[in-house]
Amino acid sequence: MAVDERRHRAYYSPGSEAMDLSTAPRIDYPPEEEPEKRKVRRQQPRRAKRRNLVYLAAMIAVTGVIFVFCVQYLTIRGQTASMTSDVARIREELNELTIMNDELEAEINTNIDYNKIYDTATGDYGMVYPNKGQIRTYNADGEGYIRKYQDIP
């Protein structure tokens, strides 16, 4: 026990113990006065509610506008993508048709017999080449078309 007392004494210093409040005289304080009840203005909460409703309506409107813009953007982007694929398909079709047209033109040109055409024109139809005095040339001013106001001699 001597060791326990030493330990207890090491941590104890005079005047460090708590006071016993149960022996203290009871003090009766006067009752606290209740603050006067203020008249609550209902206008401020109504205004606040009105402001909150206006804010909520504005946020809903802005969100709706943003949503509409997003939907339109996605719609236009989809249309652009489909048009791009259509243009690529049409260009491929044009290339195929151009190749077919060139092949047909080459086939037609190889089958033309110019000597037979000359013989038919001169023999059957009586056509002849024009003489030097029968050919008249003129230059057209501009890139448009030529209007004929009278017979060309």
DOLODO-415642 format. One record per residue (C-alpha): x, y, z; residue in three letters. Coordinates in pm, whole numbers, plus 50000, padded with zeros to 5 digits. Example, Ala and Ser with C-alpha at 12.3 -4.5 7.8 and 13.67 -1.06 7.14 Angstrom:
<rs>
512304955050780ALA 513674989450714SER 
</rs>
This chain:
<rs>
500005000050000MET 502855022950050ALA 503485022349679VAL 499855031749605ASP 500045061449839GLU 503195073749675ARG 501585071949335ARG 498505089549466HIS 500585116749624ARG 502565122049305ALA 499415131949119TYR 497665150649395TYR 498385186449476SER 496605205949746PRO 493635226349623GLY 493135206249306SER 490045187949417GLU 486605198349295ALA 484285217449521MET 481185201049651ASP 478375222349508LEU 475615204449690SER 476525223450009THR 476505257449839ALA 473505279949907PRO 470835279049641ARG 470435311649452ILE 467055318549305ASP 467415339448998TYR 464505360448882PRO 462645344648593PRO 463895355548258GLU 461675380048088GLU 460325366847768GLU 461145389347481PRO 458195407347337GLU 456685388047058LYS 457215406946745ARG 454535407646491LYS 455735385346216VAL 455365401745884ARG 453965378045639ARG 455015399645349GLN 458665390145375GLN 458085352745363PRO 455615357645079ARG 458155378844898ARG 460805352844963ALA 458485325444840LYS 457625346544538ARG 461335352344470ARG 461985315244507ASN 459165307244265LEU 460445332944014VAL 463965318744049TYR 462635283444007LEU 460595293543701ALA 463625311043550ALA 465815280543608MET 463215257643454ILE 462925280943153ALA 466695282643106VAL 466975244943142THR 464195240542885GLY 465885264042638VAL 469205245942682ILE 467445212642632PHE 465785225042312VAL 469125237842180PHE 470785204742258CYS 468045185142083VAL 468245207941778GLN 472045205141773TYR 471905167341785LEU 469225166641516THR 471235189241285ILE 474385169241353ARG 472555137041263GLY 471185152540945GLN 474655164640852THR 476095129940904ALA 473375114040690SER 473835140440419MET 477575134240419THR 477015097240367SER 474455105240093ASP 476965128039918VAL 479625100739934ALA 477165075239792ARG 476085098739512ILE 479715106839424ARG 480475069739401GLU 477445065339176GLU 478575094838961LEU 482035079438924ASN 480515046238817GLU 478225063338564LEU 481115084338428THR 483205053038375ILE 480285035438203MET 479665066037985ASN 483325068137882ASP 483355031037796GLU 480185034537585LEU 481565065137407GLU 484805046937328ALA 482815017137197GLU 480655039936980ILE 483685058436841ASN 485425025836747THR 482375014136552ASN 482065045836339ILE 483075041135977ASP 483805076335848TYR 484395064335490ASN 480925049035475LYS 479415081535607ILE 481275101635338TYR 480165078035062ASP 476515079135178THR 476525117335206ALA 478115123734866THR 476515094934676GLY 472985092334817ASP 472355128234927TYR 474505147634677GLY 476465166534939MET 479765183334847VAL 482445202535038TYR 481965240435023PRO 484185262534803ASN 486395290234943LYS 483905317734863GLY 481045300135039GLN 482625300235384ILE 482255331635593ARG 483595334635946THR 482865360536213TYR 483805365836578ASN 481135367336845ALA 481555394437107ASP 481125379537456GLY 480625344837587GLU 476845343437551GLY 474745332537262TYR 474215347436915ILE 470885362236808ARG 469985358836446LYS 468035389636322TYR 468125380535952GLN 469145351935728ASP 472865346535696ILE 473865347935324PRO 
</rs>
